[in-house]
Amino acid sequence: MAAEFRVVQHTLATAKITLGLACALWVGSAPAQSADFVEAESGSEPGAAPPTSERTRIVLVVSPGMEELAVRFVAELSSLRLDVVRAPGGDVAPSAEELEELAGRHGARVALRVSRAGHAVDLWLVNPQTHEVVYRRIVADSDPAVAVLRSLEILRGALVEIQVIAPKPGVEALPAPPGAGRRRRPTRSARAAPPLWLGVSGTLIAARAGRGLGAGATGSLHGRVGSRFAIHAAVVGPLSEWSVDGQGGSAKVWLAAATIGALVTPWGERMLTPGLGLGVGLVGLHTRGEAVAGYRGTSDLNFAAFPHGRLELAIGLSGSIRLKAALATGFVAPRPTLLFAEERAEAWLNPLFLSSLGAEVALP
């Protein structure tokens, strides 16, 4: 019995030790199991960013004839968890301002424009929130497969650069290729395309293509409509007169005008902004006759229409000040007539040139 009791006692002791070790192991592993459960519930990997409520949106504009590259870009952007919105592309590439407006209409974080330049591929990325523009050119000779691979690689680096996607942990961003550029566009107060400009300029009045010259001062208002159109209104006041000679004396002429017209700016408003347009105006002519002996001079005031064409060039000095040179040329109708004794002068005014040089200030 003594021997059997020792065996039973040894067996019970072994069971107690085993049970104690099991309890200790379970208690020690409980925090780890709880952490694993919480991590599985969150559905994210260790070190991953917390999930967002919605995916970042990007607008993609691809030039015609690049559909294969567009499909690859859509697949790559979707794999980066970006919501891609395709916008129709045209033969004329949209400007940075138009890309910003396009991104704003679609509620996108960035707009991407893809175009072809020979055997190269041009990438333009515009961030409407920070007004950054990133440009990349990928040259791949004549191999389209290489162009696609390089374009995708450079695209990912450019998205990291403007902070649309995060770089991979432990991986440095690729250096920008030669010829690539990045610029931070200024804020609205100093941007190159304010909506409204107020101008003051000196004006040279050239009647009959320069045979009669007078001086004037012009006040103008220039309003941008969209990205490539504008409305221009101006008032010209006379500062000096010019003379028209005829039989029995001469006539002193003062000219004032009010004009309005529509302009096209082919490349949008930039540092150098040319414009071309058509307009109509109202011309006021005050004539004062100065007669020689035997004749009597009279004064008269007449008004006439002034349909004209307008050519202008603006040079930006800063975001809110620019120089403006302009030329308006047209015909006054009905044609004004001056009477000198028995002589009727009808060809003394047309064609009429109004050339101006001055400055414009952006209005808030």
C-alpha positions as CSV (number, residue, x, y, z in Angstrom):
1,M,0.0,0.0,0.0
2,A,2.9,2.3,0.8
3,A,4.4,1.8,-2.6
4,E,1.0,2.3,-4.3
5,F,0.4,5.5,-2.3
6,R,3.8,6.9,-3.5
7,V,2.9,6.2,-7.1
8,V,-0.5,7.9,-6.8
9,Q,1.0,10.9,-4.9
10,H,3.7,11.2,-7.7
11,T,1.0,11.1,-10.4
12,L,-1.1,13.8,-8.7
13,A,2.0,16.0,-8.2
14,T,2.8,15.7,-11.9
15,A,-0.8,16.6,-12.9
16,K,-0.7,19.7,-10.6
17,I,2.6,20.9,-12.2
18,T,1.3,20.4,-15.7
19,L,-1.9,22.2,-14.9
20,G,0.0,25.2,-13.4
21,L,2.3,25.5,-16.5
22,A,-0.8,25.4,-18.7
23,C,-2.4,28.2,-16.8
24,A,0.7,30.3,-16.8
25,L,1.1,29.8,-20.6
26,W,-2.6,30.8,-21.2
27,V,-2.3,33.9,-19.0
28,G,0.9,35.0,-20.8
29,S,-0.6,34.5,-24.3
30,A,-3.9,36.2,-23.5
31,P,-2.7,39.8,-24.4
32,A,-1.2,38.7,-27.7
33,Q,-4.4,36.8,-28.6
34,S,-6.4,39.9,-27.7
35,A,-4.1,42.1,-29.8
36,D,-4.4,39.7,-32.8
37,F,-8.2,39.8,-32.5
38,V,-8.3,43.6,-32.4
39,E,-6.0,43.8,-35.4
40,A,-8.2,41.3,-37.3
41,E,-11.2,43.4,-36.5
42,S,-9.7,46.6,-37.8
43,G,-8.9,44.8,-41.1
44,S,-5.5,46.5,-41.6
45,E,-2.0,45.3,-41.7
46,P,0.6,46.4,-39.1
47,G,2.0,49.8,-39.9
48,A,-0.8,50.6,-42.5
49,A,-2.6,53.9,-42.6
50,P,-6.2,53.9,-41.2
51,P,-8.8,53.4,-43.9
52,T,-10.4,56.5,-45.3
53,S,-14.1,57.0,-45.9
54,E,-13.7,57.5,-49.6
55,R,-11.0,57.0,-52.3
56,T,-9.0,60.0,-53.6
57,R,-10.3,61.0,-57.0
58,I,-8.2,61.9,-60.0
59,V,-9.3,63.3,-63.4
60,L,-7.5,61.8,-66.4
61,V,-7.3,63.7,-69.7
62,V,-5.7,61.8,-72.5
63,S,-5.0,63.1,-76.0
64,P,-6.6,61.3,-79.0
65,G,-4.7,58.2,-80.3
66,M,-3.3,57.2,-76.8
67,E,-6.1,54.8,-75.7
68,E,-3.7,51.9,-75.0
69,L,-1.7,54.1,-72.6
70,A,-4.9,55.4,-71.1
71,V,-6.1,51.9,-70.2
72,R,-2.8,51.1,-68.6
73,F,-2.9,54.4,-66.6
74,V,-6.4,53.7,-65.4
75,A,-5.4,50.2,-64.2
76,E,-2.3,51.6,-62.4
77,L,-4.2,54.4,-60.7
78,S,-6.9,52.0,-59.6
79,S,-4.3,49.7,-58.1
80,L,-3.1,52.7,-56.1
81,R,-6.6,53.0,-54.6
82,L,-7.4,56.1,-56.6
83,D,-10.9,56.8,-58.1
84,V,-10.3,57.6,-61.8
85,V,-12.6,59.9,-63.8
86,R,-12.0,60.0,-67.5
87,A,-12.5,63.4,-69.2
88,P,-12.7,63.8,-72.9
89,G,-9.5,64.9,-74.6
90,G,-9.3,67.2,-77.6
91,D,-6.7,68.2,-80.2
92,V,-5.9,71.4,-78.2
93,A,-4.4,70.5,-74.8
94,P,-6.1,72.2,-71.8
95,S,-4.1,74.7,-69.9
96,A,-3.2,74.5,-66.2
97,E,-6.2,76.8,-65.3
98,E,-8.6,74.6,-67.3
99,L,-7.2,71.5,-65.5
100,E,-7.8,73.1,-62.2
101,E,-11.4,74.0,-63.1
102,L,-11.9,70.4,-64.4
103,A,-10.7,68.9,-61.1
104,G,-12.9,71.3,-59.2
105,R,-16.0,70.3,-61.2
106,H,-15.4,66.6,-60.5
107,G,-14.3,67.1,-56.9
108,A,-10.9,65.6,-57.7
109,R,-7.6,65.9,-55.8
110,V,-5.5,66.1,-58.9
111,A,-5.9,66.4,-62.7
112,L,-3.6,64.4,-65.0
113,R,-3.1,65.3,-68.6
114,V,-1.3,62.9,-70.9
115,S,-0.2,64.0,-74.4
116,R,2.2,62.8,-77.1
117,A,5.2,64.9,-78.4
118,G,6.7,62.8,-81.2
119,H,8.1,59.6,-79.6
120,A,7.9,61.2,-76.1
121,V,5.0,61.2,-73.7
122,D,4.2,64.4,-71.7
123,L,2.6,64.2,-68.2
124,W,1.1,67.3,-66.6
125,L,-0.2,66.9,-63.0
126,V,-2.1,69.8,-61.4
127,N,-3.1,70.0,-57.8
128,P,-6.0,72.5,-57.5
129,Q,-5.6,72.8,-53.7
130,T,-1.9,73.8,-53.6
131,H,-1.8,75.2,-57.2
132,E,1.2,73.0,-57.9
133,V,2.0,71.9,-61.5
134,V,4.4,68.9,-62.1
135,Y,5.6,68.3,-65.6
136,R,7.4,65.1,-66.8
137,R,8.6,64.1,-70.3
138,I,9.3,60.4,-71.0
139,V,11.4,59.7,-74.0
140,A,11.4,56.0,-75.1
141,D,12.6,56.3,-78.8
142,S,10.1,54.3,-80.9
143,D,9.3,51.4,-78.5
144,P,5.7,51.9,-77.2
145,A,6.1,49.1,-74.6
146,V,9.1,50.9,-73.0
147,A,7.2,54.2,-73.1
148,V,4.3,52.7,-71.2
149,L,6.5,51.2,-68.5
150,R,8.5,54.4,-68.0
151,S,5.4,56.5,-68.0
152,L,3.8,54.4,-65.3
153,E,7.0,54.5,-63.2
154,I,7.4,58.3,-63.6
155,L,3.6,58.8,-62.9
156,R,3.9,57.0,-59.5
157,G,6.8,59.2,-58.6
158,A,5.0,62.4,-59.6
159,L,2.0,61.4,-57.5
160,V,4.3,61.0,-54.5
161,E,5.9,64.3,-55.2
162,I,2.6,66.3,-55.0
163,Q,1.5,64.1,-52.0
164,V,-1.4,62.4,-53.6
165,I,-0.1,59.0,-52.6
166,A,2.4,58.0,-49.9
167,P,5.8,56.5,-50.8
168,K,6.5,52.9,-50.0
169,P,8.2,52.5,-46.6
170,G,12.0,52.4,-47.0
171,V,11.9,53.4,-50.7
172,E,13.3,56.7,-51.7
173,A,11.5,58.7,-54.4
174,L,13.2,58.5,-57.9
175,P,15.0,61.6,-58.9
176,A,13.3,63.7,-61.6
177,P,14.5,63.0,-65.1
178,P,16.4,65.6,-67.1
179,G,14.1,68.3,-68.5
180,A,11.4,67.7,-65.9
181,G,10.1,70.7,-64.1
182,R,8.0,71.5,-61.0
183,R,6.7,74.8,-60.1
184,R,4.4,76.0,-57.3
185,R,1.8,78.3,-58.7
186,P,1.0,81.3,-56.5
187,T,-2.2,81.8,-54.7
188,R,-5.2,83.6,-56.2
189,S,-4.0,87.1,-55.2
190,A,-0.9,86.7,-57.4
191,R,-2.1,84.3,-60.1
192,A,-1.6,85.1,-63.8
193,A,-5.3,85.2,-64.6
194,P,-7.3,87.6,-62.4
195,P,-11.0,87.9,-63.5
196,L,-11.0,91.7,-63.8
197,W,-8.4,94.4,-64.9
198,L,-8.7,98.2,-64.7
199,G,-6.5,100.1,-67.1
200,V,-5.2,103.6,-67.9
201,S,-3.3,104.4,-71.0
202,G,-2.3,107.1,-73.4
203,T,-3.8,107.0,-76.9
204,L,-2.7,108.1,-80.3
205,I,-5.6,109.0,-82.6
206,A,-4.7,108.6,-86.2
207,A,-7.3,109.7,-88.7
208,R,-7.1,108.7,-92.4
209,A,-4.4,106.1,-91.6
210,G,-2.2,108.7,-89.9
211,R,-2.7,111.9,-92.0
212,G,-4.3,113.6,-89.0
213,L,-2.9,112.9,-85.5
214,G,-4.4,113.7,-82.1
215,A,-3.8,112.6,-78.5
216,G,-6.1,111.2,-75.9
217,A,-6.4,109.3,-72.6
218,T,-8.1,106.0,-72.2
219,G,-9.7,104.3,-69.3
220,S,-10.5,100.6,-69.7
221,L,-12.1,97.6,-68.0
222,H,-11.0,94.1,-69.1
223,G,-13.0,91.1,-67.8
224,R,-12.0,87.4,-68.3
225,V,-14.7,85.0,-69.5
226,G,-13.5,81.4,-69.1
227,S,-9.9,80.7,-69.9
228,R,-9.6,82.0,-73.5
229,F,-12.2,84.7,-73.9
230,A,-12.5,88.3,-72.5
231,I,-14.7,91.4,-72.7
232,H,-13.0,94.7,-73.2
233,A,-14.7,98.2,-72.6
234,A,-12.9,101.5,-73.0
235,V,-13.6,105.2,-73.0
236,V,-11.3,107.6,-74.9
237,G,-11.1,111.3,-74.0
238,P,-9.4,113.9,-76.2
239,L,-6.3,115.7,-75.1
240,S,-5.4,117.5,-78.3
241,E,-7.0,118.4,-81.6
242,W,-5.8,118.0,-85.2
243,S,-6.5,120.1,-88.2
244,V,-8.1,119.4,-91.6
245,D,-7.4,122.0,-94.3
246,G,-9.6,123.0,-97.1
247,Q,-10.7,125.8,-99.3
248,G,-11.4,128.9,-97.3
249,G,-9.8,127.8,-94.0
250,S,-9.4,124.8,-91.8
251,A,-11.3,122.7,-89.2
252,K,-10.1,121.8,-85.8
253,V,-11.2,118.3,-84.8
254,W,-11.7,116.8,-81.3
255,L,-12.5,113.1,-81.1
256,A,-13.9,111.1,-78.2
257,A,-15.1,107.4,-78.2
258,A,-16.6,104.7,-76.2
259,T,-16.0,101.1,-77.3
260,I,-16.8,97.5,-76.3
261,G,-15.6,94.3,-77.8
262,A,-15.0,90.6,-77.4
263,L,-11.5,89.1,-77.4
264,V,-10.0,85.7,-77.9
265,T,-6.8,84.9,-76.0
266,P,-5.4,81.8,-77.8
267,W,-3.1,80.6,-74.9
268,G,-5.1,81.9,-72.0
269,E,-3.8,84.7,-69.8
270,R,0.0,84.3,-69.1
271,M,3.0,86.5,-68.7
272,L,2.7,87.3,-72.4
273,T,-1.0,87.4,-73.4
274,P,-1.9,88.3,-77.0
275,G,-5.6,89.0,-77.8
276,L,-7.6,89.4,-81.0
277,G,-11.2,90.5,-81.3
278,L,-14.0,92.5,-82.8
279,G,-15.9,95.4,-81.3
280,V,-18.2,98.3,-81.8
281,G,-18.1,101.9,-80.6
282,L,-19.7,105.3,-80.5
283,V,-17.5,108.2,-81.8
284,G,-18.2,111.8,-81.0
285,L,-16.6,114.4,-83.3
286,H,-16.5,118.1,-82.4
287,T,-15.4,120.3,-85.3
288,R,-14.6,124.0,-85.1
289,G,-14.1,126.0,-88.4
290,E,-11.4,128.6,-88.6
291,A,-12.1,130.6,-91.8
292,V,-9.9,133.0,-93.8
293,A,-11.1,136.4,-94.8
294,G,-14.3,136.3,-96.8
295,Y,-15.5,133.1,-95.1
296,R,-17.3,132.3,-91.9
297,G,-16.4,129.3,-89.6
298,T,-18.9,127.2,-87.8
299,S,-18.8,124.6,-85.1
300,D,-20.6,121.3,-85.0
301,L,-21.0,118.1,-82.9
302,N,-21.7,114.7,-84.6
303,F,-21.9,111.1,-83.4
304,A,-21.3,108.0,-85.5
305,A,-20.8,104.2,-85.1
306,F,-17.3,102.8,-85.0
307,P,-17.1,99.0,-85.9
308,H,-13.5,97.9,-85.5
309,G,-11.1,95.1,-85.0
310,R,-8.8,95.0,-82.0
311,L,-5.3,93.6,-81.5
312,E,-3.6,93.7,-78.1
313,L,-0.6,92.4,-76.1
314,A,-0.4,92.3,-72.3
315,I,2.9,91.8,-70.5
316,G,2.7,90.7,-66.9
317,L,5.0,92.5,-64.5
318,S,3.5,90.8,-61.4
319,G,0.4,88.9,-60.5
320,S,-1.6,92.1,-60.3
321,I,0.1,94.6,-62.6
322,R,0.7,94.3,-66.4
323,L,1.6,96.5,-69.4
324,K,-0.9,96.7,-72.2
325,A,-0.4,97.8,-75.8
326,A,-3.4,97.8,-78.2
327,L,-4.5,98.8,-81.6
328,A,-8.1,99.3,-82.8
329,T,-8.8,100.0,-86.4
330,G,-12.1,100.5,-88.2
331,F,-14.4,102.9,-90.1
332,V,-16.7,105.6,-88.8
333,A,-20.2,105.2,-90.2
334,P,-22.0,107.2,-91.5
335,R,-19.0,108.9,-93.0
336,P,-18.7,112.5,-91.6
337,T,-18.4,115.3,-94.1
338,L,-16.8,118.7,-93.8
339,L,-17.8,121.7,-95.9
340,F,-15.1,124.1,-97.1
341,A,-16.8,126.8,-99.2
342,E,-18.1,124.8,-102.2
343,E,-15.9,121.8,-101.4
344,R,-17.1,118.7,-99.6
345,A,-14.4,116.8,-97.7
346,E,-15.4,113.2,-97.0
347,A,-12.2,111.2,-96.9
348,W,-10.6,113.0,-94.0
349,L,-11.3,110.5,-91.2
350,N,-11.5,106.9,-92.4
351,P,-9.8,104.6,-91.7
352,L,-9.5,105.5,-88.1
353,F,-6.7,104.0,-85.9
354,L,-6.7,104.2,-82.1
355,S,-3.4,102.9,-80.6
356,S,-2.8,102.9,-76.9
357,L,0.0,102.0,-74.4
358,G,-0.6,101.9,-70.6
359,A,-0.9,99.7,-67.5
360,E,-3.6,97.6,-66.0
361,V,-4.2,96.7,-62.3
362,A,-6.1,93.5,-61.2
363,L,-9.2,94.2,-59.2
364,P,-10.0,92.0,-56.2
